[in-house]
Amino acid sequence: MDSLKKYNQELNEATNFLNKGEIIAIPTDTYFGLACDAFNQQSLENLFKLKQRNADKPLPLLISDKKDLLGFGIDFSNFQPILDAFWPGPLTIVIKTDHNFINGMVKDLGYVGFRVPNHNFTIDLINNFGSPLTGTSANLSGEPETKDINVLKDSLDLNYIKKIVNISCGNEESASTVIKISKNKIKLLRDGPVKYEQIINLLGNKYEYE
């Protein structure tokens, strides 16, 4: 099978499973992630069971473009320089939204994590499905992330995962940097490929930094 045909087959199969409310494992620029419809209550409940993760630890959301933030009522004009610099890429932004998310996607006070992954397949899948996807790592809570399909098959309950996309992850060697943006402050929640100093240099005195 030629590479384009395989790619399209993987894309169509993955989309079909998502449309059925199933959980699939997808490649990203960092590691394999577990993707499902972020607005399907049963899918989210199954995903938390699969990961053995508490529902008070919300799941990040994968979107295909920074403009998708507007659909969640988020004005990104103040921090657009870092979106232009690091999206698509390994930067997760946790920010407040008034959007009516299902339990498991939103933290206290309405904070949600968003990321645009730098991986063509993932972007195409989000666009093909027509809605953002969960972007949590494909592992049990507390276990290491992986780029190895065989590790996924050995470590996760395949009764919950209906498909593992057979396409390689990107070249990033650590999980995404995570920052929290509030009205006038930015806080580093997890160090990663995008360094905090780079963010500070781009945004300057628009924010206070923790």
N, C-alpha and C positions, 0 to 999 in steps of 0.2 A: 504493500500500500504506500503510495507516495505521501510525502510529509503533509501537503496541503489537505489531501483527502482525510488523512488521520486526524489532523487538527480540527477540521470541520465536523468529523464524526464525534470526536471527544466533546466539542462545543455543544453539538445538538443533544447528545446523550445527557450531558451535565445539565443543560437547560430543562430537558424533559423531567429529570428527577427533581429539580428545584420546583418546577410547576406542580409536581405531585406532593409537595411538602416534605420531601426527603432531605436527608443530610448527605453531603458529599465532601470528599477531601480534594482540595484544589491547590495548585502551585501558586506561590506568590514570589515576589522578589527576595523575600527573606526565607521563610520556611513553608512547609505545607500548612494549610489552614483548613478549618472545618466550616463549610459554608451551608447556610440554609436561608430560607426566606425570613428576613428579620421581622416581618409583620405577621408571621404565622405562629400563634400561641403554642400549638402542639409541637411544632418543629423546634421551637426554642426550649420547651420543657424536655424534649428528647435529647437535645444537645447538652443541656446541663447534666442530665443523667449520664450520658456518654462520657463526658469529661470529669464526672464526679466533682462538679464545681458548684459552689453555693450561689444561689440566685442574687445574693447581695454583692456579687462581683460581676458587674455588667459586662457584656460582650462589646467589643469594638465593631464599628460598621465600615465596610469597604464600599466606597463610592467610585465613580469613574472619572469625575472631573470636579474641580473646585466649585464650579457653578452649581453643583448639586446641593451645596450647603444652603443656597438661597431657598430651596424647597423646604428646608427645615427652619426657616426664619432667621438664619444666621447671616449677619452683615460682617463680611470678612475684610472690609476695606482697610481697617487699621493694621491687620497682620497679613495682608496680601503679599508683601515682599517675601515672606518665608514660604508661602504656598507656591509662588512663582519659582522660587529657588529649589524647593525640595519635594514638590509634588509634580508628577508621580514620584514616589520614593518612600524611604523608610522613616517617615515621620507621622506619628499619630497625635492628633490634636483633640484634647478633651475640652469641650466647651458647652456652655449652657444653651439649651433649646427648649422652647415651649411646645414642641411637637409632641403629639400624644403617642408615645412609644409604649409597647408592651413591656410588662415587667420582665426584667432581665437585660434590657437594652439601655436602661436609664438609671443613673445614680441619683442619690438624694439631691434635691434642689435642681434636678433637670439636666445634669451634666452627661454628655455622651461623647464617646471617642470616635473620631472619623479619620480615615486614611484613604489616599489614592495610591494603590500599589503600582510599582513600576514593572508590570508584567503584562504583556499583550494579551495572553489568554484570559487572565483575570478581568481585565478591562472589557474585553469582548464578551465575556460571560455576563458581567453585570449589565452591559448594554443589551445583550440578547435576551436576558431574563426580564429586563425592564424595571429593575428595582435594586436597591442596595442589598448587600449580602453580609452575613456575619463574617467576622474576620479573625476569630480566635484561633490560636495555634492548634494543630492536630496532635494533641497529646493529652494524657491525663493531667489534671491539675497537679503542679509540683514536679512533673517529669520534664525532661529536656525536649526542646523542639527538634524537628528532624527534616531533612531533605530526602530521606531514603524511603521509598515506597514499601520496601520489605519490612522496615521497622514499623511502619503504620499498620501493616497487616498483622504483625505479631503482637502489637501493644494495645490495639483498640478493638472494641466489640463490633465486629462486622455485621452484626444483626441490626445495628443502628446506621451504619454507613452503607449506602446503596451503590456508591461508586467512588473509586479513587482515580482521579484524572491522571492518565499516564503521560504527563508532560513535565519536564524538569523545572525545578525552581530556579530563581535568579541567583546572582552571585553574592548577594549580601551575606555577611558572615555572622551577623548578630540580629536579634529582634529589633524592631523599630524603636527609635527614640520616642518617648511619650512626654508631652508637655500639657499642662492645664492652663487655659487662658480664662481669666475672669475679667471683670470690667477694666481694671487698671493694673493687673498683676499677671505675670507668667511664672509658673512653677515647674521645675523639672521633676517628673515622676519616675522616669526610667532613662538612664543613659543608653545611647545606641550610636548608630552610624552617623547621624546628624548631631554634631556637637553643640552643646548649649552656647558656647562662645559664638558660634556662627549665627545662631538665632539672635543673640543679644546685639551682635554687630549690625545685623540687617534692620532690626527694629529700633535700636537706639533708645532714646528717652521717651518713646511712646508708652512704655510700660515700666513698672517696677519688677524686679526679678528676685525670685527666691531660689 
